[in-house]
Amino acid sequence: MIEFVAAFSQHDVDAMLNFTSDNVVWLSITGETISKETSDAESLRAAMGDYFSNRPASFSRIRQIQSSGPWVMTLEHAGRMVDGVFSGQCAYAMYQFDNDLIKSVWYFSAHTCEEPP
């Protein structure tokens, strides 16, 4: 999990995919709406490529992590690093693992972090 987020922060999509199954599903949850962002590794590759192209200074840090069985819940502080200053918002994510690979991700809407990074 930590390695996946580190690969995200380095914009290394290939490294990110090393931690996911071929049929990884990414869902975004906003209020009562759930949107399927990706349905396999190749669509995740394309989505992350677009994301990094549009946000070249993006970065993420894990602020909290908890696991139980195949589930890992994180509180992530995602944003951008500009002139050595990190800004952004927090969001919860739930990851489901299968054979040590990320099988599913539920990413919840971002909110203002309660404390500085």
N, C-alpha and C positions, 0 to 999 in steps of 0.2 A: 504494500500500500504506500509506504513512504517512498519507495523507489519509483512508483507510478507518478506520484505528485512531483517528485524531483525531476523526472523526465519531462513532465508538462512544463515545469518552470524553465527547463533548458530548451523548450520547443523541439524536443527530440521525439517525433511521432513514432519512428521505428522502435525506439526504446519503450515508449508507452505501450505499443502493440505487443511487445514481448511479455507483458503482464496481463494480457487479455486473451480470452478464448476467441476462436474464429467467428463465433456467433454472438459476440458481445452486443448487448442492447443498452442504449443510453436513453433514459427518460428524464424529462424536465418537468418539475411540478411547480405550478404557480396557482395558488388558491385551490380551486376545485378542478383545475385543468391539468391533465397529464398529456404531454406531447412526446411522441417517440422521435428522438433526434437521430438515432442510428439503429440499425438492426444487424450489423455485422462489422467485422474488423475493417473491411475496405471502406464502408461508409463512415466509420469513425476516423479513418485515415484522412478522408476527404474533408470531413467536418473540422478536424483539428488543423489541417493545412490552411483552410479558409480562415479559421479563428486566428491563427498566428499571423497570417498575412495582414489581417485587419487590426491586430493588436500586437505589434512587434515588441512592446515592453511588458507584456503580460507575465505574471508571476503568481505562484500560489504557495501558501504555507499551511501546514496542518497545525491547528491550534489545540485541538482535542481529538483523541482517538479512543474508541472502545470496540471490543470485539466479543462475539459470542457465536461459536460454531462457524458456519460459513459466512457470517455477517460481520461487516466492519462499518461502523458509523464514524464519520469524521465531521469536525467543524473546521472548515477551510477559510482562510483569509486570502481571497483572490483579488488581484488588482494589477497595478503596474509599478515599475521601478523607474523613476525619472530623477536624474541628478542625485542618486543615492537615497532618495526619499520614496518609501513604499506607501502607496495609498490604495484604497479599495474597500470592499465590503466582505462580510462573512456570509457563508452559506453552509447548510448541512448537506451531507451526501451519505447515502447508504449504498454500500458495495456488497454484492453477493459473489462469493467465490465458489469455484468448482475445480478440484484438482489443482489448487494453488493459483488459478488464473481467474481474473475478473470476468464474471459471466453477465452480470447486470449492474447498472448504476441508476440510482434515483437521485437526481440533483434538485434540491429545493431552492425556492427563490432567495435571492440575496437580500441581506438586511444590514443595517449599520452595526458594526462590531461594538460590543459593550465596553471594551477596553482597548487601549492601543496595542499594536503588535509587539 
